[in-house]
Amino acid sequence: MQTPPAGIKGTTLKRICQKYADKLRFATLYDSSHRLPVFSAYIFKKSDGKKRMDTPWMYEPQLVSDAESGNMRALPLTDDTPPLIGDSQAVLEDYTDAVEYRRCPLNPDLHQSEPNDKSSTYTLTNVVPLFTTFLDTTWNPYMDIIRRRLNNFCHSKSFMVTGVTVSGAMIKRGNRDHLAIPKYLWLAYCCPRFDRNSPYEVRFMFPSYGGYALNEYTDQKVIEVPLNTLETFLKSQMDPDGDLTIFYKGCVSENTFKKKRDLTSGS
């Protein structure tokens, strides 16, 4: 409903319209002090789950200078990224010595279908550091579960928001704290038109549902919860500015919204 998540506060938060090949692809709320996306919001596209392997990692020029706008750009193919880029956002060097961690896109390419939409997910402003074992054994399999669930049972667009909470743990570069490590990873989806004849074990997860997991080295699992339960959990972790809401009116269905609009317009 053209409404961004509300209630997340911070003086260093910047909204990014992620643009690739002259087209807006998704939106990110970026914390420039932690060099970490707080969330990425995107539209899920039915997908076969395949990944692109040939896209270079990119950065966001809008964070380097207010005079910049437009498309994300490939990071320079040198050992040292220009300081202006590294001061405003994460760069590949942040991950060089962080051997326990791997880059994880919040908007993953397996939730997109068009080649350019997939490519647009490979910007470091869409990426968080996760423990490699957690990414491989917990989070990536969960993202594929969501992909198959929405492929099979959602009849229209699915609106997605994937984000993090932080606790203060940082990855150092040189002698300075440079990149925040997520404490929790979370995801919520909103599917206004879904298959009402789907099996009960998935039907109760529509039109909206969510999940969260602790970014730890071993033995973690995703806890799936209703949307309002996820929002309550995030409030306890994030100290929100007022009420924290992920979707407009808790993911109102298109049919409900249309009926209300027809009644108010007298049609």
N, C-alpha and C positions, 0 to 999 in steps of 0.2 A: 504493500500500500504506500510505497514511496516514503517510508518512515524508517530512519536508522535506529539501531539499538540506543536506548536512553539510560542515563544515570551513571555512566562511567566518567570519572573526573580525572583531571591531571593537567598541570600547567604546560607540560611538554608534549601533549598529545596533538597529533596532526592528522587530518583526514586526507587520504590519498585516493584519487580516482585513478585506478591502475589502467593505464592506456598502453596498448600494444598494436603496432601496425595501423595506427591512426583510428583505432576504435576503443571505446571504453569497455573494459572486460569485467572488472569487479571493484570492490571498494575495501580499503584497509584503514583501520585506526592505528596509527603508528606512534609509539613512545620513543621519541628521539633521545631521551636521557638514558634509557635502557637498551637502545638500538634493537628494538623488538616490536613486532606487531602485537597489539592487544587483541585484535580480532581481524579476520577477513570475512567479508560478506559477499556471497556470490550466488548465482543461479545454477543449480545442478542440471547438467545435461545428460540424458541417458547415454550410457557409455559401455564399451566392451571391456574397459578396465586396463587397456594397454597404455604404456608410458611412451613419451617421446624420449629419445636418447641423444638427440643431436642439438638441443637448444643450449646456448651459452647462458651462464648466470648473468643476471642483469642488476642494475641499480636504478634508483629513482632520482632523476635530475631535479625534480621539484623540491627535494629536501636539501639540495646543495645550494640553490639560490632561488630567491623569490622571482627573479627574472626568467627562470626556466619554467617550461611547461611542456605538456605533450608526452611523447612516447618514452617508456623505459628504455634504457640503453645497455648494451653489453658492457660488462666490466673490462677494463684494459687488460690486455694479455701481457702483463709485466709482473715482476715479483712484488712490486710495491704499488699499491693503489694510491692515487693522489690523496693527500691529507684532507682536502675539502670534502671528498666523498666519505672517507673513514670517520670524519668528525660527526657527520650527520646520520650515519646509518651503518649497519653491519657490512663487513666486507669479507671476502674469502679468507684473508689472513687470520680473521678471528677464529676460524675453525682449524687452522693448520696444526696447532699444538694441543687442541682439545680432542684428544684421541678417543675419549669415551663417548663423544657426542657426534651426531650426524644431523645434517640439515633436513628439516621436515617442513614442506609447504603446508600452510593452514588451508589454503584452497589447493587441493591436490589435482594433478593432471588427470588422474583416473576418474574424477567427477566431471570431466569435460569431454566433449566429443570432437569438436572441430580442431584441426591442427593448430591454428593460431590461438584459440582459447587455451589449449594445452600449453603452448609455448609461453603464454603470458603468466603462468603460475611460477615460472623460474626467475622470479625477482627476489632478491634477498630481503626486500621489505615485506614479503609474504612468508618468510621462513623463520623457524625457531629451532634452537638446538635441543635435541632429545637424546637421551641415552640410547645407544644403538640397539641394545637388546630390547628395550621397551618399544622402540619404533618397529622393529622387525616382528616381535612376537605378540604385541598388543595393539598398537595404534594402527598400523597399516592393515592388519586383518579386520579391525573394526571399520575402517573406512571402506573396505570392500564389502562388508556386511551391509553398510548403509547404501552403497551403490546398488547392490542387488535388490535390496528392499524397495528402494525408490524406483528402480527400473521396472519392477514387477507390479507394484501396487499404487503408484502415483500416476494419475491421469493428466496432470497439468504440470506447470512449472513447480519445482521445489526450491524454496528459498532457504539458503544455508548460512549459518554464522558459526565459524570455528575460531576459538580464542584460547587465551592462556590466563593464568594468574601467576604472580611472582612472589618470592619470599625474601629476596635480597641476595641470593646466591648469584655469583657472577663468574664469567670466564675472563681471565686476564689476557691482555696482550702487552708484551713488555712487562712493566711493573704496575700497570694501571688496570683497574676494573673496566671492562669494555663492553661486555655483552651479557645481558641477564639470562639466567637459566629458568625456564618455566617450572613452577611447582606443580600446577595442574594443567592439563589440556582438556578442553571441553568442546562440545559440538551440539548444535540444535538445528532442527529442520522444521520447515512449515510447508505442508502440501495441502493447499486449499481444496483440491478435488482429488479424491482417492477412491479406490475400489472398496465399496461398502459391502461387497460379498467376499472379501478376503478372509482367510482363516482367522479365528479369534486371536490366536497367538501373535498375529501382527496387526489386526484391526484396531486394537486398543492403543497402538502406537501412532495413530493418525487422528487428526490432521497434523499434530506436532508431537515431538518427543526430543529427548536429549540424552547426553551421556558425558561422563567425565572420568578422568583417570589420573593417578599420581605418576609424575615423571620420575620414576626410580629405576635403579639398575636391574632389579630382579623382581619376579613374583608379583606383577601388577595385573589388574584386569579393569575393564571399563565397566562402570556402574551406570546402567541405563535408567533414566527417571523421567517422569512427566515434566513438561516445560516449566511449570511454576515451582516444582521442587528444585530444578536446576537453577532457576533464578534466585531462590532462597539460599541455596548453597553458595552461589557466586557473591551474593551480598555479604555473607559471612567471611569471604576471602578478600574482597576488593574494596571495602569501605566506600560504597557508592554515594553519589551526589543525589540524594532523594531516592526515588524508587528505581530499581533496575529492571528494565523490560527489554527483552530481546526482539520480540515481534509485536507489531501493531495489534493491540487488543488480544494478545495471546494467540495470534495466528487465527484471525477470524476467517471463516470459509467464504469463498466467493459468493456462494448462494445466499448465505446469511446477510452479507454486506449488500448484495443486490436487492434483496427483499426490503431491507431497512431503507435503502436509497429510494426504492419505488414508493414506499409508504410516505416518506417525507416529501417527495416531489409530487405526490398525488396521482401518480400514474399506476 
